[in-house]
């Protein structure tokens, strides 16, 4: 084996643990790997940058713009409004939930679908008196199952298809070819979610109870009209640097000053709301000029147009991951104050300023109204929703946005245009018709996913050009004893396992050259193995970190990792058995 092959294998063996265990994003890790491989001469600049010109990558990017048009016009809200209703039983609630979500996810990127559905489901669960824990995990799993039905269903399908057509131009797939296997997998999976999952899902109180009573995590005091603090600034009054408390807002004469700055002057009778530990109330009572609040109700229970209470789910990309809230200047950057933190379904107690943020933490924030729109597409948060807020208003261009999407799907399905051309035309029409602004389109692009895909191509190219893929394939063939069936089962298991630990796109792109080399050595068609990679990369049911939608529901649902293992384990086995059994029937060896 050549030195280049050894280097390529060493880089891959380093990349996967780093993506699974490091706080660095997968895009940064893979880009670093590509730079290293190019510096060491394993790949040339053309191979390193080949992923940035791949048709699959651009199809994914244009699909993001198409989906942004649906989101900007409230197109998903339109469906939510009419399908949820008031089901009498939990099983009927699941039917109303998972069937439309799976259908939408066959054509739309899962993340915006989930971002719209989760706040609606949280509110809906309260209305129908069901625990959100019984609904949110099935919601995520249904979106994953729906993505297996079409080539448009997930970015991974498009990327693997792009790899297939670039390396094997004589091979192709239709938009709905995957449905021969995807539909049975989705139907069986949805049946599992409706009939089996309710017996396995938890029924703990979860996040809804954590944030239910504002008096549990806030302390309220008043400025004594005759005291020494009248007309002093917050800084001068010593309220800016309290040890275990921070001043969130000031209620004054029927109005509210939210996210209070250090220069705000206190007035007689101001009602001050502090967030922090209840033990710190003693510290407040010792400050001259502050007296206990004379009102019995919590200020946070009142509605003010200057204030919004929002729930935000922390992303793994958030710049404050691992930092203490106070040290990271969270309040200064976002213009929002953290009132409470929910982790694993339980409120984090103690001094909030000393809490180090973790991915999927749910934050209860007080912010000014512009915060929601400014940070709704921020990569720092997986999800932002107004507490008990209504769904976003339905825009009059929603039917047009849906017509453009369905038109693009139709043109690609009948072969009039390639998937890339159809997605490009649809994205252009969405912008030209005003269904989505240029700024909205830019926000809709998930740059981390796109960079991860592009960089994965460079690593995959290193495995192929250095001969490492052939060497690994030879080792794999010796393990499977020359049996295409064993190779197929092994491919599914390896990709499904890697998908739970790292990103599905990276797992698929890096494994692709190894598996295709093994199939060629066996003298069989590569198609069943390519399709197996697509399905295995979507089988992200075992952990919350395996897929973005799982992370999105992990915090709001108050789940634990054991919940995913218990519910997702059976679903993983069921979908895997069906996929592996059917794929060779549709695409023979």
N, C-alpha and C positions, 0 to 999 in steps of 0.2 A: 504494500500500500504506500502511495506517495506521501511526501511530507504535507502537501496541500490537503490531502484527504484527512490526514491526522488532525491538522489544524481545524478543518471544517467540522469534524466530529467533536473536537474539544470545545469549539465555540457553541455548538448546539447543546452539548451536555451542560454547558455553563448557563446558557440562555434560559432553558426551561426552569431550573430551580430559582433563578433570579426573578423571573416573572411570577413564580408561585409565592415567593417569600419576601421579595424586596418591596419597599414602598415606592420605588421608581415605577413610572408607567411603562407598559409594554412597548409603546412606541419609542421611548427613550432607550430602553434596553436593546431592542432590535436594531434601531438606527446605529447605536454604538457598536453592535456586532458587525453590521455591514461596513462601517468605517474601518474596523479592525481587520476584517477579511480583505478589504481593498488595499489597506496599507501593507499587509503582509503578502500581497500579490496573488491571493487565492482567486479573486475575481477582478475583472477589469472594470473601469467606470461604467461602461455600457451595461454590464450585468448588474452592477450595484444599483443603477438607476432604472433598470428595466421595469421594475414594479410601478414606477410613476407614469409609465406610458401604457400600462396594461388596460385592455378594454373593460375588464371586469371592475377595476378600480374606478374608472370614470362612470361606468353604469351605476355603481353604488352611489357615487357623488351626485349624479343627476337625479337618482331616486330620492335622495335626501331632500332635494329642492322640491320635487313633486309632493312629497309628504309634507313639507313645510307649507305648501299651498293649502293642503287639507287642514292642517293645524291652525294656520292663520285665519282661515275663514270659519273655523268652528265646525268643520265637517264631521268630526268624530263626535262632538257634543250632540249633533243632530241625531245620530244613531242612539247614543246613550239615552237621550230624552225619551225615545219611543219604545226602547226594548226592555228597560229594567222593570218598570211598573211596580206592582205590589204583589209579589207571589205569596201564596199562603204557606208554603213549606220551604225548608232549606233546599231540598232537592230541586224544586222548581226554580228557586233563586239561582242555583248553580247552572241550570239549563239556560236561563235567560242571560247568564253572565258569560259562560265559556263558549257557547256556540257563536255569538256575534264576534267575540274577540278572536277566535280562531279563524273565522272568515276574513276579518279585517287584516289579520297578520299574514294571510296568504299573499297580500298585495302591498302591504305597507310595512315600513320598518317598525319593529316591535316597540322601540323606546318611546316615540311620541304617542303611540296608542296607549301604552301603559301610563304615561305621564298625564294623559287626559282622563283615563279611566279610574286611577287610584283615588283621587279626591272625590270623584262622583260615587265610587263604591263605599268609601268611608262614610259619606253622608247618607247614602242609601241604606247601609247596614244599620245605622241608628234609626232610620225611619221604619224599617221592617223588623226592628228589634232582633237583629242577628249579630253575632260577634264578627268583626272584620277578619279575625284570624281564620274563620271558616270559609272566607271568600278570596282573600288576596293571593294565597299561594296557588289555588286553582286558576286564578286569573293569569298569573305569570306562566304557569305550565301550559295553559291553553294557547297563549300567544306563541310559545315555542313550538307547540304541535302544529299550529296553523302555518308557521313558516316553512314546514317541510313539504307543503303541497305544490308549490310552484318554484320556478327558478328565481322569481322576484321575491320570494318569501323571506330570505335572509341574505345578508351581505356575503356570508360564507358560500352559499350556493352560487352567487354571481361570480365570486372570486375563483372558486374551483372550476367553474365553467370557463372563465377567462384563461386559466392555466391550460385547460383541456384544448381549447381552440387554438391557442398560441403554439403549443407543442405538437398537437396532432390535428392539423387543419382539416383533414379528411373526416374527422368526427364532429358531430354536432348533436344538440338536443333541442327539442321544442319547449316552449314556455311551460306547457302543462304535462310534459312527459313524466316528471317526478310524481304526478298525481296517482299513477298506477300503484305506487308504493305509499306515497304520502297520505292519500285518502284513507286507506285501511289503517295506517299507523295513527292518523289523527282521530279517526272514529273510535278505535280501540282505546286510545289514550283519553279521549273525552269521556268515554263510558267509564273508564277507571276513575276519573275525577268526579263523576256524578254519583256513582254507586259504591265505590270502594273508599275513596279518599275521605269522605265524611266520618268514617269509623276511625281514621288514623290522625286526623287533624286535631291540633290542641284546642282547648277551649278556656284559655286563661284570660284574665282581664285585659292585658295588653296595654298599648299606648293610649287608647281612648280614655281609660280611667286615670292615667298618669296626669294628663293635662286638664282633667275635668274640673278641678277645684283650684282656681287661681290663688286662693288664700293659703294653700299649702306650700307655695314656693315664693310668695311675695310678702313683704312687710310694709305697712303703710303708716306714715307719720305726717304730722302737720307742722307748719311753721307758726310758732307762737306769735300772734299779732303784737305782743308787747316784748318779744324777745330780741336777742342781739343779732339774729340772722337776717332780719328784714333788710332788704336792699343790698345784701351782700351777694357776690357771685357764688356759684357752686364751688369754685376753686377756693375762694376766700373762706367759705364756710367749712372747709375741710371735708366735703362730701365726695370729693373726686377720688381719693385714694384710701377708701376704707378697706380693711383687711379681707373681710369675708362677705362684703355687700357691694353692690354698685347701684347708683341711682338710674332708674329706667325712664321714668316720666314724671311730669308735674301736672296735676289737675288743678286748673285755675279758672274760677268764675265760669264754670260750664264748658270750658275748652280744655284741651290737653296739649302739653308740650312734650312730644315724643322724642326719644333718643337725645337726652339732654346734653348740651355742650357745657364745657367748663366755664364759659363766660355768661351763662344764663343767670339773671338776677332773681333772687327769691323775693316773693311778695307775701305780705301778711295773709295767713289763712291758706297758703298753698298746701295742697295735699301731695306728699311725696311718696312715690312707689319705689321700693327697693327690692331687688332680687338677690337671693342668697340663702344662707342657712338661718333657721329659726333661732339658733343659739346666739346669733349675732345681734338679735334685737336688743340685748343688754347694752351693746356698744352704742346703738342709736339713742337709747334712753339716757345715756350719759352725756350726750351732746347738748350743750346749752342752746336753748331756742327752739328745740324740737319737742313736741308733745304727742302722745298717742292720738291716732285719728279718731275723731268723734263720730264718724259715719260707720255703720255696721257692714254695708255692702262693699265688695271689692271694686276698686276703680277699674280693674281689667274686665269686669263684667259689663261695663258701660260701653256704648258705641260712640266713637268720635270719628269724624271724617278725616282728622289729621293722623289717625293711627290705624295700623293694620296688625292683627295678630296672625302670624303665619307659621306653618310647620314646614321645615326644610330638612331633607334627607341628605346627609353629608356624602359626597362622592369620594371615591378612592383617589381622585385627582385633586381634591381640595388642598390648597397650599397650607392649610392649618393642621393637616393630619400629623399627629404626634406632638403638636405644640400645645402649650397651655393657652387657654382663651385670652387671659390677661396679657401674656407675653406677646401673642400674635397680633395684637391691635385689631381684633375682629371687628369691634364696634366702629373703629375709625374707617376701615376699608369698606365695610358693607353698609354703614349707616343703620345698623340694626343691633338691638341688645338681646342677649340670650337670657331668657327667663327660666328655662328648664331644659334638661337633657334627658332623653329616654334611650336606654341601651338594653337590648335583649328583653324588651317588654317591661322594664322597670326603670323608675326615675333614678338618675344618678344623684346621690346625696352628697352633702359636704359643700366646700367652697367651690362655686362654679368657676371662678377665675383660675383655679388650679387644675381643672379637669383638662386632660389631654384628649383631643378629639380623635375618634376612630371612624373608619368608613362605615356607613349605614347608620350612624348615630342620628336620631331624630331631634332636631332643635325646635323649641318653641321660641319664636322671635317676636319682638315688638319692633315694628319698622314704620316708616312713612309710606304712603300709598305708592310712590314710584318704585319702591323696592321690588315689588312682585314682577313688574314688566322688565325692569332693568336686569334682574338676576334669574328670570325664569329659564333662560337658555344658558346660564352660566355653567361652566364645566365643574365648578366647585360643588354644585348641588345636583343630585339625581332628580330631585323633585321638589317643587315649591308649591304649596297650596294654601289659600287663605283659610284660616280656622273657621269651620262651619260655613264657609263661603259657598255661594252658588256657582254653578258651572258658568264658563265664559259665554257671553251672548253669541247667538248664532248669527253669523254674517250672511247677508243676502247673496254673496257669491259662492256659498258652499256648494250648491248644485253644480255650478260651473266647474269648480275645482274637482269634484267627483267625476264629472263628464270628461275632463281632460285626462285624469288618471285612467279611467276605464277605456278611453280611446287609445291611449298609449299601450295598454295591456292588449287590447284587441288587435292593433296593428302588429305587435310583436307576436301574438299567438297565431295569426293567420299567415305570418311570414312576409307581409308587405314590407316591414322594416326590421332590421336587426334590433336586438334588445337595447344596444347602445344608442342607436339612432332614435328609437321610440322614446327612450328615457330623455334623450337630449331635446327632442321636439316637445315633449310634455313639459320639461323644465322651462323651455323658452316661452311656451304659451302661458304657463302659470305666472311668469313675470310680466309678459306683455299685456295680459288681461287684468292685471292688478290683484290677482288672487293672493299673491305674495310679493312683498317688497324685496328689494335687493338686500337690505339689511336683515330681513327675516330669513332669506335664503342663506345668507352667510352664517347666521346663528344656527340654522338647521343642519349645517355641515358638521358632522362629528369628526373633527380633525384627528383625534387620537386613533379612531378606528381606521381612517384613511391612511395615516402614516404607518400604523401597525401593519396594514395589508401591504403597502408599498415596500416596507423594509423586509417583510417576510419573504418577498420574492427574491431579494438579494441573498438571504440565507439559504433559501431553497436552491438558487442557482449555484451557490458554492458547493452544496452537497452533490449536485449533478455534474458540474464541470470538473470537479476534482476527482471524481470517481468514487467518492465516499458513499454515494447512494447505491452504486452497484455492489460495493463491498458489504454494506449493511444488508442489502437485499439478498446477497448470497448467504449471509448468516441466518436471515429470516427463513429462507428456503430450506436450509438444513433443519430448522426447528419444525417446520410444517410438513416435512417429508415429501415435498413436491405436490402436496394436495391443494388445489385452488380453494376448496371449501375451508380448510384450516387457515389458509392465508386470508380469506374473506373474514372469518370470525376473528382472527387476530387483529386485522386492520380495524374492525369495528371497536374492539375492546381497547386497543391502544389509543385511538383517536378520542373515544369517549372519555377515557381516563385523563388524557392530557387536557381535554376541554374543561374538565372540572377544576384543573389546577392553573391553567393559563388561558389566554384568549382563544376562542374557537377558530378565528381566522388564522392566527399564527400556527396553531396545531395542524390545521388542514394544509396550509401552504408548505410547511416544512416536511410533513409526512408524505405529501404527494409524490415527489420524485423517487422516494424509497419504494413506495408501494407499486408505482407504475413500472419501475425497474424490475421488481420481483415478478410482476405479472408477465412482463416481456420475456424474462428468463424461463418462465413456465411455458411460454408459447400459447398463452390464453389471452382473450380480450381484456383490455384494461377497463372497459366501461363499467362492469359490476363493481370494481374496486373504487373507481372515481365516485360513483353514486353512493357507495358505502361510506366514503369519507364525508360526503355531504350530510348524510343522515346521522352519522356518529358525532360529527361536530355540533349538531343541534341537540344532542341528547344531554342537555345540561339540567339535570333534575336533582342531583345529589347534594350540592352545596350552594350557599348563597353567592359565593364568589365566582361560580362557574359561568354566569351569564348576567348581563346588565339588568334584565327585568327581575331576576331573583333578588339582586341587591336592592332594587327599588321597593320591593314589598317586605324585605327582611326587617327593616326598622319599623315602618308603620304598622306591620302586623304583629310586632313584638315576638317574632319567632326566635327559636334557637336552632343551632346547626343540627341537633338531633331530630328536629321536626322535619327538616329537608331529607335527612337520611331515611326516616321512617316512611314518609309519604312518597318521596322521589325514588327510593330504591326499587319498589315494585314497578313503578312506571318505567324506569330505565330498563329493567329486565323485559317487560312486556313489549315495549317499542323496539328493543333490540332484536328480540326473537322474530317479531313480525317482519322487520326490515331485512334481516339476514335471510329469512326464508323466502321472501318475495323477490328480492333484487335479482338473483340469478334466473328467475323465471321470466322476468321482463328483459333483462340484459344477460343473455347466456354467456357462459365462459367461452 
